[in-house]
Amino acid sequence: MRHFFTSMKTEQLFKLFKESTGVSTDSRTVKKGQIFFALWGDNYNGNKFASEALAHGAKCAVVDDPLFETESTILVDDCLFELQALASHYRKELNVPVLAITGTNGKTTTKELLAAILSKKFKIHYTQGNLNNHIGVPLTILSAPADTEMLIIEMGASHLSEIRTLCLIAKPDYGIITNIGTAHIEGFGSVDGVVKAKTELYEHLRRVNGIALYNEKDPLLTEKIFRIVNRAVPFSDPTGIDLILEQMPSDFNLRISITYLHHSYDLNTNLFGSYNFENVRAAVATGLFLGVEMKDIIESVEKYQPANNRSQIKNTKNNTLICDSYNANPTSMSLALESFSAIKADHKIVILGDMLELGDKSEEEHLKMLKVVQSLNAEKVFLVGPVFHKTSSKSGFKAFDKVNKLMEFLKSEPLKGNTILIKGSRGIRLEKIYDLL
């Protein structure tokens, strides 16, 4: 058995996969009959957990360290490469259309909206949570049921060539870049690096003669579309008929009027913020392009409830919370503050957490954000994180270097009767304060 496993190719591993109940990279949650892949991390060696995965019922364990080889393991050169190769092989076997979504902001919301819309016509499988990287994309593909009719794959990136790699694995036929802004500059080196990284999706679509759906109102994306892609469809004209979406006045939730085929529709979403307008527009246009009826699109969007602290409105017994603490960068934070400034509400409070992964631009970007906050009509401002704590000394705002210190403050001085915007990077853990508000 050991010799057989050692010489096993991806095709042979695929046969084993078809007999399994799926794959896992976590020995703590592996299910009976799954194949365990012993991946490496910055602070762990997955090979050490192979025996634990097998004890929990794994069908076999894929390892890349001979020290952990047993009769129930498959020894390969690189577990991550084999996981990606297996996913690529399965994607070919599925032989279904794949829609890839990337961008600096809005990709998860756009993906969730499209999943709701396209499920009206197709049996879809799509990225869950934030499984959008070099590990998450293969896991998403490998968890797709055999009768899947369409895959929606979210692609995140913090370095050049990541999107290119994810495209080699997922082989998308359609692609959307929601926008390109300032995020993860630390990994890309510059804004130009971010642009180059995100447009790797367009490069792939050109190579396979795929179709890019794009926001023609975004000059950067429009320029890249005409330079890179062979086939492109603007959001304003997904079917050869003009599609017009316009934002309507509203206090909190985004409301949109739609004109299409000489009919007008009112769309009432459960999303906060005008910055979600283009996400809805992308989803509506793509749904029409892929053959979903307008009535089904509107029903899907109106039923969609945001989760995971993305543009969520929560009414507690004490306050109204706008929870947007899943992620943050200069673009998304500015837009959130702009939308918050526009709403009509008494006793506005802003709670901001540090924007991470900005490299040597970090202090500069946080100082810019402080100027934006100072121009708002907020009654109180609380800042959380080491960078805001350092840069805000002359701002007059209360600043805490850690979220736990803000929690102590909120316990001693509770907030009541306020409308509160909570925005920050996930690493700051602002969700910990929700129960205190």
TIMI-49204 format. One record per atom (N, C-alpha, C, O, CB): x negated, z negated, y. Coordinates in steps of 0.02 Angstrom, whole numbers, plus 50000, padded with zeros to 5 digits. Glycine has a CB too. Layout:
<atoms>
XZY ...
</atoms>
This chain:
<atoms>
499585000049940 500005000050000 499565000050063 499725003550111 500474993950000 499034996250062 498604995750121 498315002550138 498305004550197 498044990650109 498075006250087 497795012850100 498325017550129 498195021450175 497495015850035 498925017150102 499475021450126 499615020050200 499695024650239 500115020250084 499655013550218 499795011750287 499235013950333 499375016450388 499905004250293 498625013050312 498065014650356 498045021950374 497855023750430 497415012650323 498235026350328 498195033550340 498855036350366 498925042450373 497995037150277 499325032050380 499995034450400 499985037850468 499675035250515 500485028550401 500305043650474 500375047350537 501045045550569 501455041950540 500325054950525 501145047950630 501765046450666 502375048750627 502885045350626 501755049650736 502315054650595 502885057350556 503065052450500 503655051450485 502715064350528 502555049550468 502695044850414 502975038350441 503425035350411 502055043450374 502725036250498 502995030250530 503715031450551 504125026850549 502565028350591 503875037650570 504555039250589 505035038650529 505595036350537 504585046450618 504805040650471 505225039750410 505385032350399 505945030550381 504865042750347 504885028150410 504985020950403 505475018450457 505895014150443 504315017250408 505405021150517 505855019350572 506575020950556 507025017050570 505645022950637 506695026750525 507385028850508 507705024250457 508315023750452 507395035950482 507285020850418 507545016150367 507605009050396 507885004650363 507085016050307 507355008050456 507335001350486 507965000050528 508405004350533 506715000450529 507994994050557 508534992350603 508314992950676 508664990650721 508794985250588 507724995950686 507474996850755 506764994250762 506424993050712 507924993350804 506544993450824 505864991050837 505894985050883 506384983950919 505424996550867 505364981050882 505314975250925 504584974250944 504134975850906 505594968850890 504484971451004 503804969551025 503764962051038 503264959651064 503604973551088 504284958351019 504304951151031 504444947550965 504994947950938 504844949451084 503954944050941 504024940650876 504554935150878 504804933050826 503354937650854 504714932750938 505204927250944 505924929750935 506354925950914 505134923851011 506034936150951 506724938750948 506804944450898 507334947550895 506934941151017 506284945850859 506314951350811 506884950150762 506994944550740 505634952050773 507234955550745 507804955050700 507614957550630 507134961250622 508414958950727 507994955450582 507864957350512 507874964950505 508334968250528 508374954150465 507364967550473 507334974750460 507004978850514 506944984950507 508004977350448 506794975650570 506474979350624 505724980250610 505424976650571 506574975650690 505434985250644 504714986250643 504424982650704 504634983850761 504524993850643 503944978250692 503624974550747 502984978050768 502554979550727 503474967250725 502934979350834 502324982350862 501934976850898 502184973750945 502494988350910 501324975850876 500904970450904 500524972950966 499944974950962 500394967950850 500874972651022 500564975151084 500124969751116 500194963751103 501114977251133 499664972151157 499224967751195 499504966751265 499834971151292 498504970551198 499384960851294 499544959551364 498934956751399 498404955851368 500134954751370 499004955251463 498444952451501 498224945751472 497634943951473 498634951651574 498714941951446 498554935151423 498724933951350 498764928251328 498924930151466 498834939251312 499004938151242 498794944051199 498714949651224 499754936751234 498714942751135 498564947851085 499134947851035 499194943250994 497864946651050 499544952951037 500134953250994 499974953050920 500404951150879 500524959351008 499364955050901 499174954850831 499234947850802 499374946950742 498454957450822 499134942850844 499164935850821 499864933750801 499954928750766 498904931250876 500364937650823 501064935850808 501374940150753 501974939550739 501474936450872 500964944350722 501224948750669 501514944650611 502044946250586 500664953350644 501154939450590 501394935450533 502044931850551 502484931150509 500854930350512 502104929650614 502724926350636 503304931250634 503854929550613 502644923450707 503184937550657 503714942650656 503934944150585 504534944850572 503464949150690 503464944450540 503624945750469 504024939950440 504484940950400 502984947050428 503844933850459 504194927950434 504914927850459 505354925150427 503834921550455 505034930950518 505704931150547 506114937050519 506694937950539 505664931750622 505824940850473 506214946150440 506034953250458 506374957850437 506914945150455 505494954150496 505284961050512 505134964950449 504854962250401 504674960950559 505314971350450 505194975650392 504444976550381 504214976550324 505534982550402 504084977350436 503354977850433 503094976650504 503484976350551 503114984850405 502444975950511 502134974950576 501594980150586 501174981350542 501844967750582 501604983250645 501084988150663 500554984450703 500704981650756 501384994150704 499934984350678 499394980650710 498814985450724 498764990750693 499154974750666 498384983550771 497794987750785 497144983650783 496634985750808 497864991150853 497194977750752 496604973550741 496544972150667 496974968850638 496644966750782 496004974750634 495924973950562 495924966750538 496074965350480 495284977150540 495774962050583 495774954950563 496464952450543 496524947550507 495514950650620 496984955950565 497674953750552 498024958450502 498634958250495 498074953450617 497634962450469 497924967150420 498104963550356 497704959650329 497424972950405 498714964850331 498944962150267 499314967650230 499334973350253 499404955750277 499604965950173 499984970950135 500624972950170 500914978150154 500144968250066 500844968950219 501474970450255 501354973350325 501804973550366 501904964250260 500734975350338 500584978050404 500374985350399 500184987850346 500024973950437 500424988750456 500194995650462 499634995550514 499744993850572 500785000650484 499034997250494 498464997050539 498405003850574 498355009050542 497804995450501 498405003650641 498335009750681 497775008650732 497525003050740 499015011550718 497585013950766 497055013350816 497295009750879 496925006050911 496785020150834 497925010950898 498195008350961 498945007650954 499305012550949 498005012951021 499185001350955 499905000150944 500335003150999 500865005850985 500024992650940 500105002751062 500495005551117 500565013051110 501105015851119 500185003751184 500005016351093 500035023651084 500515025451028 500905030151035 499335026351068 500505021650973 500945023150916 501675022050935 502115025750914 500765018850855 501815016750975 502495015550998 502745021351040 503305023651032 502535008951038 502315023751085 502495029351129 502575035751089 503035039651101 501965030251184 502125036851040 502165042950999 502795042950956 503115048150948 501545043550953 502985037150930 503595036550890 504205038050933 504655041550912 503655029550859 504215035350995 504775036651041 504815044051058 505365046751061 504695032451104 504255047151070 504245054351086 504515058451028 504885063251037 503525056551104 504325056450967 504555059950906 505315059250899 505665063950883 504195057250843 505565053050911 506285051850904 506675055450958 507225057850946 506425044250908 506385055951018 506725059551072 506825066951051 507345069851065 506315059151137 506315069851019 506375076750995 506925077350941 507315082050941 505705079350966 506935072450897 507435072450844 508145071850872 508615075050847 507295066750794 508235067650923 508895066850953 509145073350983 509735075050978 508875061351008 508685077151015 508845083651043 509455083451088 509925087351080 508965088650987 509445078751136 509995078051185 509705078651255 509105077751265 510365071251175 510125080151305 509885080351374 509635073551397 509925068351379 510435082851422 509095073551436 508825067351464 508805067951540 508545072751567 508105065851435 509095062951573 509075062551646 508615056751665 508725051051646 509795061451676 508085058351703 507615053251726 507735051551799 507885055951839 506885055651716 507675045151815 507775042751884 507185038451904 507015033651870 508445038851890 506875040251960 506355035951988 506455035652063 506925038652090 505645038651971 506015032052098 506065031252170 505845024352191 505785019852150 506785032552194 505705023552255 505475017052281 506045012052281 505965006352260 505185017852351 506625014152305 507205009752308 507815013252278 507875019352280 507355007652382 508255009252249 508905011852228 508935014852159 509475016852137 509125016852274 508365015252123 508395018752059 508825014952007 509175018151968 507685019652031 508795008352007 509195004551958 509935005051974 510345006151928 508974997251957 510125004352037 510835004952056 511085011952041 511645012652015 510935003252130 510695017052057 510895023952043 510975024951968 511455028251946 510385028952071 510515022251929 510555022751856 511185019451829 511535022251787 509935019651823 511335013451854 511925009851831 512575013551849 513035013951808 511935002751860 512605016151910 513185020051930 513265026251887 513825027951866 513145021952004 512715029751874 512745035751834 512925034251761 513275038151729 512075039451836 512695028551736 512885026551668 513645025651664 513955027751615 512525020051647 513935022551715 514665021551716 515025028251721 515525029351686 514865017051775 514775032651763 515105039151775 515045043651714 515535046451690 514805042651836 514435044551688 514325049351635 514605047151568 514715051251523 513575050651627 514725040551561 515045038251499 515765040551493 516065040051440 515015030651495 516045043151549 516715046051546 516725052651507 517255054751483 516985047251618 516145055751500 516125062351467 515665062351406 515795066051358 515885067551516 515135058351407 514635058451354 514575051551321 514745046451351 513955060751380 514325051551260 514105045251229 513385044251253 512925047351228 514155045351149 513315039951302 512655039351334 512285033051310 512575028251285 512735039051410 511625033451318 511195027651308 510725027351368 510475032551390 510785028051239 510615021351395 510245021051458 509815014751462 509915009951425 510715021351517 509345014951508 508885009351519 509255002951534 509685002851579 508395011051576 509094997651497 509394991151510 508914986951552 508304987051541 509554987551443 509184983351600 508764978951641 508214982851675 508334988051707 508464973451599 507604980251669 507034983551702 506544986451652 505944986551664 506674978551747 506804988751595 506374991751543 506184998951563 506375003751530 506734991751474 505814999451619 505685006051647 504945008051649 504755012651685 505965006351716 504535004451611 503815005951613 503555009051548 503955011351507 503424999651629 502905008951538 502595012251480 502795009051414 502715012151361 501835011951487 503065002951416 503324999751356 504095000351354 504385001851303 503114992251352 504404999151411 505134999151415 505445005851401 505975006151368 505344996851483 505135011351424 505425017951412 505425019651337 505935021851311 505025023351450 504865018651301 504885019851228 505405015451193 505755017851148 504205018551197 505455009051213 505955004651182 506665007051196 507095006551152 505864997451207 506785009551256 507445012251272 507615018151227 508165018451200 507475014351346 507155022751220 507275028651178 507385026651106 507845029051073 506685033651183 506965022151080 507005020251009 507625016050994 507805015350935 506375016350989 507945013251045 508565009451033 509185013751040 509745011251033 508605003551083 509095020251052 509675024751059 509985026150991 509635027850944 509465031451092 510655025350985 510985026950922 510905034450905 510815038550950 511735025050925 510945035950841 510845042850819 511365047650847 511245053650852 510845043250743 511955045050865 512495049450890 512505049750967 512995052050996 513165047050865 511975047450999 511925047851072 511965055151094 511675059651063 511255044751097 512335056351149 512415063151176 512005064351239 511875070051258 513145064551190 511795058951272 511395059651333 511015053151345 511275047651336 511835061451394 510385053951367 509965048251385 509865047951461 509735053051493 509285048651348 509935041951489 509765040851560 509175036051561 509235030251540 510385038051601 508615038351585 507995034551582 507745032851652 507595037351691 507455038451543 507715026451668 507415024351731 506665023951722 506415021551671 507705017551754 506295026451772 505565026451769 505275022951830 505385024951887 505295033751764 504915017551816 504565014051869 503825015551865 503575017751813 504695006451866 503465014351919 502745015551919 502405011151970 502665010052025 502595022951933 501815008751953 501395005052001 500705008152007 500285005552044 501344997751981 500595013651971 499955017251975 500075024751966 500585026851939 499455014551921 499595028651988 499625035851977 499625037351902 499355033451862 499025039352011 499935042851884 499965045451815 500465041751770 500575043951713 499285045151783 500765036251794 501245032751751 501875036951740 502115037451683 501435026051782 502145039851792 502745044051785 502585050051740 502995052051699 503005046351854 501985052951749 501795058551707 501805056651633 502055060351591 501095061051726 501535050651617 501535048251548 502235047151523 502405049151467 501135041751543 502665044151564 503355042851544 503735049351532 504165049751489 503715038651597 503575054551571 503885061051561 503665064251496 504055067651463 503725065751620 503035063251477 502795065851413 503165062651355 503275065751303 502035064751406 503355056351364 503715052751311 504455054651310 504725056351258 503645045151321 504775054451369 505505055451372 505715062751380 506285064451364 505775051451430 505255066951403 505385074151412 506055075451447 506495078651418 505385077551344 506135073151509 506785074151544 506925081451560 506475085351575 506795070151607 507565083151556 507815089851575 508055089851647 508055094951681 508385092051528 508275083951671 508525083051739 508165077151770 507955072551735 509305081951739 508085077351836 507735071851869 507985070551939 508175075151975 507005073251871 507985064151958 508165061952025 507615057352051 507425052452018 508865058452026 507355058752111 506955053952148 507405051452204 507595055252248 506285057152176 507575045052203 508055042352252 507755042652322 508095044552370 508255035152234 507135040752329 506785040752393 506055038852380 505875036852325 507115035752444 505645039552431 504945037552426 504775033252487 504765035752543 504455043752420 504645026852475 504485022252529 503865018352515 503465020252473 505065017552542 503785012852550 503185008752543 503305003152492 503624998152508 502955005852610 503055004152433 503084998952381 502484999652335 502235005252325 503744999352340 502254994152308 501684994252260 501084997852288 500695000952251 501904997552193 500984997652354 500425001252384 499764999052353 499285002852348 500395000252460 499744992752331 499144989952301 498904994252243 498304995352235 499274982752278 499374996652202 499185000652144 499055007952160 498705011352123 499705000152093 499345010452215 499295017652231 498755019152284 498545024852291 499955020252255 498545014052320 498015015052369 498265016852438 497955015052488 497555020252346 498815020552443 499075022752507 499785025352497 500025026052441 498625028252538 500125026752554 500795029652550 500755036552518 501205038452480 501115030152621 500225040352532 500125046952501 500085046252425 500315050452388 499495050352528 499775040752403 499735039452331 500415038252301 500545040352245 499285033452318 500845034652338 501535033452314 501905040152308 502245041352258 501915028752363 501835044452358 502155051052357 501925055052297 502325057952260 502015054952422 501275055152287 500995059052230 501255056352163 501405060252118 500225058752232 501285049752158 501505046752095 502235048252080 502405050252024 501405039152098 502675047452129 503395048552117 503535055852102 503955057452060 503805046252178 503185060452137 503325067552127 503025070252062 503075076252048 503055071552185 502705065952023 502505067951955 503125069951914 503075073951867 502115062251920 503705067051931 504325069051897 504485076351914 504685080151869 504915064451918 504415078251977 504525085251996 504035089951961 504215095351939 504475086052073 503405087751956 502895091851922 503105093151850 503045098751825 502205088351923 503355087951816 503595088851747 504175093751744 504185098151701 503795082151717 504655093051789 505245097451788 505045104751799 505345109251771 505745095251841 504535105751840 504295112651849 504015115451784 504155121151765 503765112851905 503625111351749 503305113651687 503815115451633 503715120151595 502835108351660 504375111651630 504865112951577 505465116951603 505955117851567 505115106251548 505425119251666 505975122951697 506615118651699 507165121251690 506115129451660 506525112151712 507085107651718 507385107851787 507165111751830 506875100551701 507895103751799 508265103851861 508195097251898 508315091851869 509015105351848 507995097551961 507965091652004 508585091352047 508775096352078 507325091752048 508915085652048 509465084452094 509175080252151 508845075252139 510075080852059 509315082252213 508955079052268 509375078252331 509875081752341 508335083052285 509165073552372 509485072152436 509195076952489 508635075952512 509385064752457 509585081852507 509345086952555 509285084152625 509015087452669 509825092952555 509535077952636 509465074852702 508795071152709 508615068852763 510035069852714 508425070652654 507775067352654 507235072752663 507115076552617 507665063252588 506915073052722 506445078452735 505845078552689 505605083852671 506205078052806 505605072752668 505025072452623 505205075252555 504825079252527 504775065252616 505775073152528 505975075652462 506135083052464 505965086752418 506595071752436 506445085252518 506605092352525 505965096552527 505935101952496 507025093552589 505475094152564 504835097752567 504515098252498 504285103552478 504345094252616 504515092652461 504205092652395 504595096952345 504305100352303 504155085452368 505255096952351 505675101152308 505475108452315 505365111952266 506425100152326 505425110752377 505275117952388 504555119752370 504415125552355 505405119752461 504115114852371 503425116152353 503305115852277 502865119252251 502975111252387 503695111652243 503525110052173 504015112952123 503815116052073 503485102652164 504665111952134 505165113152081 505445120252082 505545123152136 505735108052088 505555123052023 505865129652018 506615129452027 506905133752060 505705132851950 506935124351999 507665123851999 507875117152029 507675111852005 507955124651927 508265117452083 508465111352117 509185111852142 509415117152161 507995109952176 509525106152141 510225105852162 510305100352214 510165094552199 510695104452101 510515101952276 510615096852327 511245092852315 511725095352287 510635100052396 511235086552336 511835082252328 512435085052364 513005083752345 511685075252353 512325088952417 512885091552457 513225097552423 513765099652446 512635093652526 512925100152370 513195106252339 513055106252264 512705110552239 512885112552372 513345101352228 513175100752157 513505105952112 513265107152056 513375093952133 514035109052136 514405113752093 514545120452126 514945124452102 515065110752072 514205121752182 514365127752220 514925126752269 515145131452302 514535133352173 515165120552274 515705118752321 515455112752362 515175108052334 516375116952283 515545113052428 515295107752471 515575100952451 516175100152439 515465109152543 515125096052447 515315089152434 515115085052496 514525084852513 514975086352368 515595081952528 515455078152589 515625070852578 516205069152562 515855081052650 515135066452586 515245059252582 515065056252650 514545057852678 514815056052525 515505052052676 515375048752740 515535041352734 516025039352702 515795051952797 515125037252766 515235030052764 515805028152810 515855030652866 514595026352783 516235023652786 516805021252825 516675014152849 516305010452816 517465021552784 516975012152905 516875005252930 517115000152878 517645001052847 517235004252997 516734994752870 516934989352825 516534983152842 515984983652870 516844991252750 516794977352825 516444971052841 515864969752793 515304968352814 516934965252840 516004970152728 515494968552679 515364974452631 514834977552633 515684962352640 515854975752590 515754980752538 515754987852567 516114989452613 516304980252485 515324991952538 515244998852560 515875002852545 516115002752488 514635002052526 516145006252596 516725010652587 516525017752607 516165018752656 517335008252629 516755022652568 516535029552577 517135034152574 517575033352532 516005031552524 517145039152619 517645044452613 517315050552583 516745052152599 517965046252683 517675053852538 517415059752502 517865065752515 518475065152511 517355058252426 517565071352531 517935077652537 517645082552487 517045083952486 517905080452609 518095085152444 517865089752391 518465093952368 519005091252355 517555085952331 518375100452363 518905104952341 519535104152383 520095104152357 519065103752266 519455103552449 520005102952496 520415096552486 520975096052510 520455108952491 520135091752450 520475085252441 520045079852472 519435080352475 520605083752365 520385074552496 520025068752524 520155062652481 520705061652455 520245067452598 519645058652473 519685052652432 519365046752469 518875047652505 519335053652362 519655040752459 519335034652483 519015031052424 519325030052372 519855030052519 518385029252433 518015025952379 517825018952403 517445018252451 517375030052359 518075013852371 517935006852388 517465003852336 517675002552279 518585002652395 516845002752354 516355000252306 516304992652309 516584989452355 515665003252319 515964989752261 515814982652261 515094981352281 514804976052266 515954979552191 514794986152316 514094985752336 514044983752410 514434986052451 513734992352325 513574979352425 513434977652495 512914982452523 512454984652488 513194970252501 512994984152586 512454987452623 512504994952627 512634998352578 511824985752591 512394997552688 512395004752698 511825008152661 511855014152648 512345006352772 511305004352644 510745007252607 510945009452536 510575013152504 510175002352603 511525007252513 511765009452448 512155016052452 512355018952401 512205004152416 512275018352513 512665024552522 512345030352485 512685034052449 512735026252597 511685031352493 511365037052460 511335036252384 511315041152348 510655037852488 511335030052360 511355028952287 512025031352259 512055034552207 511245021552270 512565029652295 513235031852275 513285039552279 513555042852235 513795028552318 513015042152333 513035049452343 512665053052287 512905058152261 512725051352412 512095050452267 511715053452212 512115053252147 512125058152110 511045049752202 512445047652135 512825046852073 513435051452071 513585054552020 513045039652064 513795051752127 514395056052130 514195063352121 514515066952081 514755055152198 513685065652156 513465072652152 513225074352081 513395079652055 512915074052202 512845069952051 512575071251984 513135071251933 513135075251886 512045066051964 513625066751941 514195066651896 514575073151899 514765075851847 514665060851914 514705075751959 515055082151967 514645087851936 514915092151901 515185083752041 513985087851948 513545093051922 513575093251845 513555098651815 512825091951945 513635087351814 513635087051741 514345087151712 514445085851653 513285080751719 514835088851754 515495090451728 516005084851725 516515085651692 515425093051663 515875079251759 516365073851759 516875075051814 516695077251869 516015066951769 517505073651800 518045074751849 517995069551906 517785063851895 518745074251815 518185071651966 518135067252024 518525060752014 518285055352033 518385070852086 519125061151986 519525055051977 519165050051932 519205043951942 520225056751948 518825052651881 518445048251836 517825045351871 517635039651858 518225052051773 517525049251915 516945046951953 517155041151998 516825035951999 516635052651994 517695042052035 517935036952082 518125030552044 517955025052065 518525039452123 518475031351989 518665025551949 518055021751925 518035015551926 519095027751889 517545025351902 516935022251876 516565018351930 516335012751919 516475027451845 516495021451989 516125018152043 516505012052068 516195006952084 515995023152101 517165012652073 517555006952099 517555001052050 517624995352072 518275009152113 517485002351986 517474996951937 516784993851930 516724988251904 517694999651869 516264997351953 515584994951944 515464988551984 515564988252044 515085000351964 515234983451949 515064977051980 514304976051977 514024975751922 515434971051946 513964975752034 513244974752032 513054968151999 513434963252004 512954975052103 512484968051967 512254962051933 511514961151947 511214965051984 512394962451856 511214956051916 510494954751921 510254953951993 509694955952010 510104960451889 510684951152036 510484949752105 510294955952144 509824955752185 509904944952106 510644961352132 510554967552169 511184968852210 511694970652182 510384973552122 511144968052275 511704969552320 512344966052299 512894968652309 511814977052324 512274960152270 512864956352247 513134951852302 512754948852340 512684952152186 513784951352306 514104946652352 514404941052310 514824942352266 514654950052396 514194934852323 514444929152286 514764924252335 514444922052383 513874925752245 515384922552321 515724917552362 515704910852326 516034909852275 516454919552377 515304906152352 515274899552322 515754894952359 516084897152406 514544896752325 515794888752339 516254884052373 515994882252443 516354879552484 516344877652332 515354883852456 515054882052520 514894887952566 514954887252627 514424878352508 514704893652537 514464899252578 514634905952546 514844906352489 513704898752587 514544911252586 514564918052559 513844920552554 513474920752603 514994922952605 513644922352493 512954924352481 512914931852469 513314934652433 512664920552420 512424934952500 512244941852485 511594941552447 511054940652476 512194946452551 511644942252382 511064941152338 510704947752324 510964952152289 511284937952272 510114948352351 509724954552341 508994952652329 508534955252360 509784959252403 508904947952282 508244945152272 507904947752209 507424944752184 508284937652268 508154953452184 507834956152124 507174959452140 506704959152100 508304961352090 507124962552199 506504965852218 506494966752293 507004966352326 506424972652182 505894967952320 505844968852393 505204972552410 504684971452381 505874962152429 505264976952459 504694980352489 504884981552562 505464980452580 504514987052452 504424983852604 504584984652675 505194989052688 505594987552734 504004987452711 505274994352650 505854998752661 506504995352644 506964995252684 505775005152620 506544992452584 507174989452562 507354983252603 507934982052616 507134987652488 506844979352623 506994973352663 507244975152732 507714972052758 506364968952668 506934980252763 507164982552829 507894984852826 508294983252870 506714988152855 508054988752774 508734991352767 509234985752754 509794985952781 508764996452709 509044980852715 509484975152701 509624971252765 510184969252778 509184970552647 509104970152805 509184966552868 509614970552917 510024967752954 508504965152900 509524977052917 509924981452961 510664980952943 511094980352987 509684988752957 510804981352878 511504980952855 511794974052870 512384973452889 511554982452780 511394968852860 511624962052872 511784961052946 512264957652964 511094956952849 511374964052989 511474963553061 512134966753082 512464964553129 510894966753098 512334971953046 512924975853065 513584972553045 514104974053075 512894982653035 513574968152996 514204965252973 514464959953022 514074956753057 514124962152903 515124959153023 515434954153066 515524947753026 515914947452979 516124956653094 515154942753045 515204936253010 514944930853056 514484931853096 514804936352943 515234924953050 514994919153088 514444915653049 514424915752988 515574914253104 514004912453086 513484908253056 513064912053004 513064910452945 513804902153023 512714916953028 512284920852983 511614917352973 511314914753020 512164927953012 511394917252911 510744914452893 510354919552851 510644922952809 510824907652854 509704919952863 509274924552826 508764920452787 508424916252815 508924929652872 508714921752722 508194918652681 507784924352650 508044928252610 508504913952625 507154924852668 506724930252645 506134927552604 505834922452621 506464934352704 505984931052550 505394929452510 504854934752520 505014940252542 505564928852435 504244933052505 503684937752511 503824944452476 504174944652425 503044934752484 503554949752505 503554956352474 502884957152438 502354957252470 503674962152527 502904957752373 502284957652333 501994964652324 502324969752338 502414954552265 501384964952299 501034971152280 500924975952339 500974981952331 501424974652227 500784973152397 500654977352455 499904977852472 499704981152520 501024974752516 499494974652431 498774975252439 498534973052507 498764968052534 498564982352427 498064976752536 497774974752601 498254976152659 498094974552716 497114978452613 498824979052645 499344980152697 499824974252701 500274974252743 499724986652682 499734969252658 500234963952650 500364960152715 500934959752737 500004959152597 499854957452747 499964953452807 500264957752863 500714955552899 499304950352831 500014963852870 500264968452921 501014969752912 501394969552960 499884975052919 501224971052850 501934972552836 502374966352846 502944966952868 502014975252765 502114960552829 502514954452839 502584952852913 503104950352935 502184948452802 502064954152953 502114953153025 502624957953056 503004956053101 501424954253058 502644964153032 503144968953055 503844966453039 504304967053080 503034975953023 503924963652979 504574961152958 504794955353001 505394954653016 504574959152885 504334951153022 504504945553065 504784947953131 505244944853159 503884941153077 504524953453157 504784956253220 505494958753210 505924958053255 504334962053244 505634961753151 506314964053136 506784958053135 507334958253163 506334967853069 506574952653101 506994946753094 507124943553162 507684941253176 506674941653047 506614943553205 506694940453271 507204944153315 507484941353361 506024940253307 507314950553299 507804954453338 508514953653313 508984956253343 507604961753337 508604950053257 509274949153228 509654943553264 509384939853305 509224947553153 510304943253248 510724938053276 510854932553226 511414929953221 511394941053301 510334930753187 510404925553136 510334918653168 509914917553211 509894926453080 510764913953145 510724907053171 510104903553145 509774899753181 511354903153151 509944904853081 509364901553051 508994906653008 509294911352980 509574895353008 508344905653002 507934909952959 507464905352919 507134901052946 507514915153001 507464906552853 507004902952809 506564908052774 506804913152749 507394898552756 505924906652772 505434911152740 505094907552682 504924901652686 504904913552792 504984911352628 504704908352568 504134912652541 504194918752536 505244907352514 503584909452524 503014912952495 502384911952536 502424910752596 503164920452489 501804912552505 501174911252540 501034915852598 500734913752648 500604911652491 501234922252594 501084926952648 501524925652709 501274925252765 501184934252623 502184924852698 502624923152754 502414916352783 502434915452844 503364922952730 502234911752741 502034905052764 501424905652811 501384902052860 501864900552704 500974910052794 500364910952834 500494914852899 500224913052951 499834914552793 500904920052895 500984924552952 501514922253002 501564924953057 501164931452928 501914917152983 502494915353025 502374909253069 502844906553098 503094914052982 501754907053074 501604900853109 501854900853182 502024895553209 500864899553108 501874906653214 502084907053284 502804909753292 503024911053348 501614911553323 503154910453237 503824913553239 504374908653257 504894910753283 503984916653173 504254902253244 504784897353255 505254896553196 505714892553198 505184899153316 505144900453143 505574900053083 505294894753035 504694893353035 505614906953048 505744891852995 505524887352943 505224891352886 505524896152863 506114882852917 504624889452865 504284893252812 504034888352758 503814882852772 503694897252841 504094890652696 503884886752638 503434891052595 503584896852582 504504884152597 502884888252572 502424892352531 502684893452460 502474898152426 501744889152529 503154889052437 503434889652370 504184888552373 504444884952415 503104884652322 504534891852327 505264891252326 505484884052311 506014881952335 505574896052274 505094880352273 505284873452256 505324869152318 505714864452321 504784870552207 504904870652369 504924866752431 505554868352471 505844863952503 504294868152474 505774874652469 506404876352501 506984872852465 507454870452497 506514884052501 506944872552398 507464869152360 507514861752380 508064859152387 507314869752284 506954858552390 506954851552411 507284850852480 507674846252492 506234848652414 507134855552524 507434855552591 508184856352588 508564852852621 507124861052635 508414861152546 509134862552541 509514856652510 510104855752524 509254868852500 509184852852467 509504846952439 509594841552492 510094837952492 509084844152380 509104841052537 509144835852589 509574838052649 509874833952682 508444834052614 509594844652661 509994847352717 510414853252692 510244859052706 509534849452777 510964851852656 511364857252627 511674861852680 511824859752735 511914854252584 511764868152660 512064873152704 512794874252685 512944874952625 511664879852702 513234874352734 513944875452720 514254879852775 514074879352834 514324868752715 514714884152754 515094888252802 514694894052831 514834896252886 515324884052857 514204896552793 513774901952818 513834908252777 514064908152720 513054899552819 513624913752807 513514920052770 512764920952766 512414921352817 513864926352806 512504921352704 511774920852694 511514926952657 511744928552602 511604914452655 511034930352688 510674935752655 510054932952621 509654929452652 510474941352705 509974934352556 509404931852518 509034937952490 509294941552447 509614926952459 508424939152514 508054945152496 507324943352485 507014939952526 508124950552551 507044945652430 506334944452416 506124947652351 506544949852312 506194937052415 505474947752338 505224950452275 505384945652218 505434939552228 504464951652280 505464948452160 505664944652101 505184938852086 505384933452064 505714949152040 504534939952100 504034934852086 504104928552126 503824923352108 503364937652097 504484928752182 504584922852224 505124918252195 505154912352211 504774924952296 505554920952152 506054917252115 506594914152161 506784908352152 505724911752075 506834918052209 507344915552254 508004913952219 508414910352246 507464920452310 508104916752159 508724915352123 508794907952107 509344905552093 508754919452059 508244904352111 508264897152095 508664893152147 508874887552134 507554894352091 508754896052207 509114892352260 509864893452259 510234889952294 508844894352328 510104898352219 510814900152222 511274894152209 511774893152243 510974905552172 511094890052160 511534884352142 511554879052196 511984874652195 511294881252077 511084879452243 511064874552297 511454877052359 511524873452409 510344872952317 511704883152355 512064886152411 512814886852397 513184889252439 511754892952429 
</atoms>
